[in-house]
């Protein structure tokens, strides 16, 4: 037991721990201290170079160029690509002049390697990046000029109320 603990003593003190080396005012590191420092640097570098997870959401429409609103916030136009930080239900709205507005609810399910405890390994310890890319594509329907628009229906309802 004493032999196992001996190399760790070099991490705690620098001066006077090795009788073969002269004491230099407490500034000369011992061989054990240098080993400990090298081990700490190797661990830090290993954690810094550890893997991570790339989560990307791709939204496309036919025709392209529709405004994309994700969870009530305008994020861009199709084709759109962005990161998503969490899994779950999202609301996507697509709007393009001359086409019906499309509102969709999408479910982004969590993959098996992102469950608690496993996510620690995949996010921090694996030496490569895992990609979780999700693609959603919708066709936009042109507005029928004979059917009228939603604004036309509101205007007709307003006129009916004025006549009463």
ABEGO torsion letter per residue (X at the ends): XAAAAAAAAAAABABGABAABBBAGGABBBAAAAAAAAAAAAAAAAAAABBBBBBBBBBBBOBBGBBBBBGGBBAEBOBBBBBBABBEBBBBBBBBBGBBBBBBBBBBBBBAAABBGAAAAAAAABABBBBBBBBBBBBBBBBBAAAEBAAAAAAAAAAAAAAX
